[in-house]
Amino acid sequence: MIAGEGVSNIRTVAAFNAQDKILSLFCHELRIPQLHSLKRSQISGLLFGLSQLALYASEALILWYGSHLVSRGVSTFSKVIKVFVVLVVTANSVAETVSLAPEIIRGGEAVGSVFSILDRSTRIDPDDSEAEVVESVRGEIELRHVDFSYPTRPDVAVFTDFSLRIRAGQSQALVGASGCGKSSVIALIERFYDPSAGKVMIDGKDIRRLNLKSLRQKIGLVQQEPALFATSIFDNIAYGKEGATEAEVIEAARAANVHGFVSGLPDGYRTPGGQKQRIAIARAVLKNPAILLLDEATSALDAESECVLQEALERLMRGRTTVLVAHRLSTIRGVDCIGVVQDGRIVEQGSHGELVSRPEGAYSRLLQLQHHHI
């Protein structure tokens, strides 16, 4: 793990001249495996010596006893040699079989771990045949009295009696301090997790009763750190819709204000990689979802690129339910409703104008803090 982290983050390591520290940590962590390995090698050497001693001692015993029988006339030399050869071959065969025992045991353990994973039933099954298949989505979202904590930290409550309702076709922004649970709302709507209490509902239906695969086909997601696959820009955008044509991909790129910079590249849409967030937005445009989830979709862009993409997002948001998570409050002034998340609850909600008119409100304080830092 230390070696992998050091290699994958080599720029950070080199920037802080931490090569010696990483090496010392690596050497320190190797001490315990080294002691275990030394102990195992000593035991293995001792057992190997004993086994060889037993092998050659038994052969010596057979030859001594055989010569004793021949000298007394009880047996002949040929019979003694035949018995000796049979015993030696049998002993070697048994020894070779026993030497494979560790590999057999390790193989059994490995197969057991694989089958334990295959046999484990997931709580969230995307292909549940008994769930209702989603044909169409109006886009009304409601989180009703939701309690939630991440499985890795069950003792830390993210939401306690959290409620939020978003009308179909409206845009809802979520703002607040880092770690207050804004991105967790998006994770619950996508059903990456299930709440420990309460319901997440779309069009009045509990999403736990809906076929997850068909539901996610109606939802578009642009994350803060979107992932690009090791392929061309064209293929990365085309992931948004199965069987997408070249014309549809280019049209989606135009709508996301991506076509201009892609066309200027030497290989155009066949260029590997690209600007992650722009391509992720084009991918969402191609999907044409009824519900759009934007988790800090413009956070990694400069001011000029953000302005260009903001126009594309505003066009994309029209006529569809949109949930935005934002830290830059300047990017959400045009949304229908803004919710301030604090301590796992919505403490204030309304349009930008309504919230600004409350000087002592939570949103006004956030706005003042941002202007102060600027």
ABEGO torsion letter per residue (X at the ends): XAAAAAAAAAAAAAAAGAAAAAAAAAAAAAAAAAAAAAAAAAAAAAAAAAAAAAAAAAAAAAAAAAAAAAAAGABBAAAAAAAAAAAAAAAAAAAAAAAAAAAAAAAAAAAAAAAAAAABBBABBAABAABBBBABBAGBBBBBGBBBBBAABAABBABBGBBBBBBBGBBBBBBEBBGAGAAAAAAAAAGABBBABEBBBBGGBBAAABBAAAAAAABBBBBABBBBBBBBAAAAAAAABBGBBAAAAAAAAAAAGAAAAAAABAAEAABBEEBAAAAAAAAAAAAGBABBBBBGAAAABBAAAAAAAAAAAAAAABGBBBBBBBABAAAAAABABBBBBBGGBBABBEBAAAAAABAABAAAAAAAAAAAAX
